[in-house]
Structure formats: C-alpha cells, structure tokens
Amino acid sequence: MELTESHRHYWRKNLNITGILLVIWFLVTFGVGYFARDLSFTFFGWPFSFWVGAQGALVTYVAIIWYYARYMNKLDIEHGVQEDEE
C-alpha cells in the first residue's frame, strides 16, 4: 500500500507530539524526581519533594493523556480518519 502525502503528514505530526510528550514524561519521572530532595521548600504545607512524588507526577501524567487524546481527535478529524460515532 502506497502512503499518500496526507498519511505522511498525519504520522509526522503523530510522532512529533508523541516525542514531545515522552520528553515531558521523562523529565517529570526522572528529572524532577531525581532532584526533588534538593527542593527543600514547602508547597501547600508539605515538603515539595513529597508533593512531587505523591501528587505532582500523577497530575502531569493525567494532563499528558488528556492532551494527547484531544490532539489526536483533532488530527483524526483533520485527516478524515476519525472513528464513526453510532
């Protein structure tokens, strides 16, 4: 099957957003988590390192999933490959 220019554009945008979101995921998981002990200030009454480990990363992961789903729905509609709603 020959890929059209529309298919190539779709996959290029898909790979770009996936790469960007994976970099954000990596930085939140390993970057902030690694340096969290050095961040010695309180945030909402808790040590910031505790907050990052317990809540901050989870909120970021949910935001990444929400953004990716929203972005891909728009991209699907733009390229005419959206799922049929029954």
N, C-alpha and C positions, 0 to 999 in steps of 0.2 A: 504494500500500500504506500503510495506516494504522499508525503506530507505536504500540505498546502502552506502558503505563507501565513495564513490565519492560524494554522496549527502550530507553526514555529513560534509565532508571536505569543500565542497562548502559553506554550511551555516555557518560553523565555521569561515571561512575567511570573509564571508559577514558580520557577526555580529561583528567580531573584527574591521574591517575597519569602520563600521558604528559607533561603540562605540568610536573609536579614533577620528573620525571626529566630533561627537557630543560633545566630551570634548573640542575640539578646538573651536567649535561654541560657547559653553557655556562660555569659557574663554574670547573670543573676545566680546561677547554680554554683559556679566555681569561683568567679571573681569576687563578688560581694561576700559570699560565704567564707572564702579564704581570708579576706581582710576584715571580717566583721569584728573580731576581737580587738582590733586596733581602734575601732569606732566606739570610744568609751563615752557616750553621752546618753541621756535618757530620752525616750520617744514614747509619748503617751504614758509616762510613768514606769516604763520598763526599759531595761538596757537595750540599746539599739541592736546589738548582736543577737539577743534573744528574739526581738521582734522580727528581724530579717529571717532568721531560721524558722520561726513558728508561723508567721503570717505573710510577711512581705513577698517571699518567693512564691507562695501559693496564689496570692492575688495577681502577681505578674504572670504566672502560668495560665490562669483563667483569662486574663486580658489578652494574652497571645492567642489562645484558642478562639476567643470571641472575634478578634480582629481578623484572623486567618479565615474563619468561616464567612464573615461578612465580605471580605475582599474577594474570596473565591466565588461567592454567589454573584457578585457584581461582574466578575471576569467571565463567568459562565454565561450570563445574560448577554454580555458584550459580544461574545463569540458564538452565541446561539447553541450552546451545549448544556443549557440548564435542564434540570430534571423536570419531567412533566408532573404537574400537580393534579391530583384526582379529586 
